[in-house]
Amino acid sequence: MSQQQQDTLQRSIEHWFSLGSEAVGNSEALSAFHALRHALESGAIRSAEPDASQPTGWRVNPWVKRGILLGFRLGALESMNGCEASGISLLSFVDKATYPARRFMPEQGIRIVPGGSSVRSGAFLAAGVVMMPPAYVNVGAYVDEGTMIDSHALVGSCAQIGKRVHLSAAAQIGGVLEPVNASPVIIEDDVLVGGNTGVYEGTIVRSKAVLAAGTVLTRGTPVYDLPNDTVLRAAADAPLIIPSGAVVVPGSRAIQRGPGKNLGLSVYTPIIVKYRDEKTELSTALEELLR
Ligand SMILES: CC(C)(COP(=O)(O)OP(=O)(O)OC[C@H]1O[C@@H](n2cnc3c(N)ncnc32)[C@H](O)[C@@H]1OP(=O)(O)O)[C@@H](O)C(=O)NCCC(=O)NCCS
């Protein structure tokens, strides 16, 4: 998509979004939304993208998020058939007509293993992505080449997942649609997201980091970086950022004051125990044959 086409689409989306409920039922508004949805699915347009000029290295595209919200506004609820066997519908679903589940062909080189998974329209999956069932990828998400989405994993709305990432079983990557200028969750290339982890509220996990099983990261979670003797936190204008190559494990810290201290309680806290080394490479070596 040329820059000029993008600019035209952006103007059109901004226009229809600004009209609020007046856009509902307008076929031109629907066409603009469909053009955006198509561009999202082809990866030509993203809700957030790498941008070296930004402090975080990522730029959010609020107009794209407005376009996604426009889709919800324009879509009436409709029945959607799920699995069919011998002409009998085994499952039925109801969702906005503007967001049916995506369909894929073998030529795209994406494997969606059968069994309860769904990729919502407006999401991008690159060639070489493997999805084990059940898993869900929501609108505006971008999942790059060679990434594995294991069973019970969630890729929330607008999340950006890099190349060769492993989203282990039950990894939850939270969605960030509103506010439109809020950064989505970003998992950069070659990250291992362990089983039962949760990454929420615009957290950025830099390349090659490892989140051990059970780690949960939110804006409010301080992360203790032991090798650097520092504490990483989100700020009012910046998300929590896990540095490249950090190995983060779930830990706890003693409450230092008040009744919590008197009762000997502690709270959950993620800890960077080290930065990736040869042992980590061994621990995270993936079974390539499964790919
Ligand atoms: C993080 C992980 C990759 C281990 O990395 P590693 O570089 O081999 O880590 P090490 O074994 O050298 O451990 C470094 C330190 O962290 C601690 N640690 C490692 N993993 C931990 C975990 N999951 N929870 C708490 N502490 C952990 C170790 O005890 C060690 O501390 P110590 O030196 O005081 O004993 C591994 O624990 C892990 O979580 N793998 C993902 C498993 C998974 O989810 N698989 C998904 C399959 S679907």
The ligand as an SDF file (V2000), in Angstrom:
LIG
                    3D

 48 50  0  0  0  0  0  0  0  0999 V2000
   13.2580  -19.2140   32.8590 C   0  0  0  0  0  0  0  0  0  0  0  0
   13.6250  -20.6080   32.3790 C   0  0  0  0  0  0  0  0  0  0  0  0
   13.7060  -20.6170   30.8740 C   0  0  0  0  0  0  0  0  0  0  0  0
   14.9580  -21.0070   32.9910 C   0  0  0  0  0  0  0  0  0  0  0  0
   16.0140  -20.2220   32.4310 O   0  0  0  0  0  0  0  0  0  0  0  0
   17.5230  -20.5490   32.8080 P   0  0  0  0  0  0  0  0  0  0  0  0
   18.3800  -19.5190   32.1670 O   0  0  0  0  0  0  0  0  0  0  0  0
   17.8330  -21.9750   32.5450 O   0  0  0  0  0  0  0  0  0  0  0  0
   17.4830  -20.2980   34.3950 O   0  0  0  0  0  0  0  0  0  0  0  0
   18.3740  -20.9870   35.5210 P   0  0  0  0  0  0  0  0  0  0  0  0
   17.9430  -22.3910   35.7380 O   0  0  0  0  0  0  0  0  0  0  0  0
   19.8180  -20.7180   35.2520 O   0  0  0  0  0  0  0  0  0  0  0  0
   17.8890  -20.1680   36.7620 O   0  0  0  0  0  0  0  0  0  0  0  0
   18.3750  -18.8840   37.1400 C   0  0  0  0  0  0  0  0  0  0  0  0
   17.7990  -18.5690   38.5050 C   0  0  0  0  0  0  0  0  0  0  0  0
   16.3880  -18.3490   38.4000 O   0  0  0  0  0  0  0  0  0  0  0  0
   15.6430  -19.3060   39.1630 C   0  0  0  0  0  0  0  0  0  0  0  0
   14.5270  -19.7530   38.3440 N   0  0  0  0  0  0  0  0  0  0  0  0
   14.5990  -20.3040   37.1310 C   0  0  0  0  0  0  0  0  0  0  0  0
   13.3730  -20.5520   36.6760 N   0  0  0  0  0  0  0  0  0  0  0  0
   12.5260  -20.1530   37.6320 C   0  0  0  0  0  0  0  0  0  0  0  0
   11.1230  -20.1410   37.7290 C   0  0  0  0  0  0  0  0  0  0  0  0
   10.3650  -20.6000   36.7410 N   0  0  0  0  0  0  0  0  0  0  0  0
   10.5670  -19.6510   38.8410 N   0  0  0  0  0  0  0  0  0  0  0  0
   11.3420  -19.1770   39.8670 C   0  0  0  0  0  0  0  0  0  0  0  0
   12.6810  -19.1640   39.8120 N   0  0  0  0  0  0  0  0  0  0  0  0
   13.2590  -19.6350   38.7140 C   0  0  0  0  0  0  0  0  0  0  0  0
   16.6110  -20.4360   39.4380 C   0  0  0  0  0  0  0  0  0  0  0  0
   16.3120  -21.0990   40.6140 O   0  0  0  0  0  0  0  0  0  0  0  0
   17.9260  -19.7230   39.4830 C   0  0  0  0  0  0  0  0  0  0  0  0
   18.1050  -19.1220   40.7320 O   0  0  0  0  0  0  0  0  0  0  0  0
   19.3320  -19.6150   41.6810 P   0  0  0  0  0  0  0  0  0  0  0  0
   20.5540  -19.3370   40.8710 O   0  0  0  0  0  0  0  0  0  0  0  0
   19.1810  -18.7600   42.8870 O   0  0  0  0  0  0  0  0  0  0  0  0
   19.0620  -21.0520   41.8960 O   0  0  0  0  0  0  0  0  0  0  0  0
   12.5930  -21.6710   32.8710 C   0  0  0  0  0  0  0  0  0  0  0  0
   12.4860  -21.6320   34.2770 O   0  0  0  0  0  0  0  0  0  0  0  0
   11.1970  -21.4610   32.3180 C   0  0  0  0  0  0  0  0  0  0  0  0
   10.3350  -20.8600   32.9490 O   0  0  0  0  0  0  0  0  0  0  0  0
   10.9710  -21.9900   31.0890 N   0  0  0  0  0  0  0  0  0  0  0  0
    9.6990  -21.8800   30.4480 C   0  0  0  0  0  0  0  0  0  0  0  0
    8.9080  -23.1480   30.7060 C   0  0  0  0  0  0  0  0  0  0  0  0
    7.6240  -23.0870   29.9660 C   0  0  0  0  0  0  0  0  0  0  0  0
    6.7840  -22.2770   30.2560 O   0  0  0  0  0  0  0  0  0  0  0  0
    7.4690  -23.9240   28.9620 N   0  0  0  0  0  0  0  0  0  0  0  0
    6.3000  -23.8320   28.1560 C   0  0  0  0  0  0  0  0  0  0  0  0
    5.9840  -25.1090   27.4880 C   0  0  0  0  0  0  0  0  0  0  0  0
    4.4180  -24.9690   26.6640 S   0  0  0  0  0  0  0  0  0  0  0  0
  1  2  1  0
  2  3  1  0
  2  4  1  0
  2 36  1  0
  4  5  1  0
  5  6  1  0
  6  7  2  0
  6  8  1  0
  6  9  1  0
  9 10  1  0
 10 11  2  0
 10 12  1  0
 10 13  1  0
 13 14  1  0
 14 15  1  0
 15 16  1  0
 15 30  1  0
 16 17  1  0
 17 18  1  0
 17 28  1  0
 18 19  1  0
 18 27  1  0
 19 20  2  0
 20 21  1  0
 21 22  1  0
 21 27  2  0
 22 23  1  0
 22 24  2  0
 24 25  1  0
 25 26  2  0
 26 27  1  0
 28 29  1  0
 28 30  1  0
 30 31  1  0
 31 32  1  0
 32 33  2  0
 32 34  1  0
 32 35  1  0
 36 37  1  0
 36 38  1  0
 38 39  2  0
 38 40  1  0
 40 41  1  0
 41 42  1  0
 42 43  1  0
 43 44  2  0
 43 45  1  0
 45 46  1  0
 46 47  1  0
 47 48  1  0
M  END
$$$$
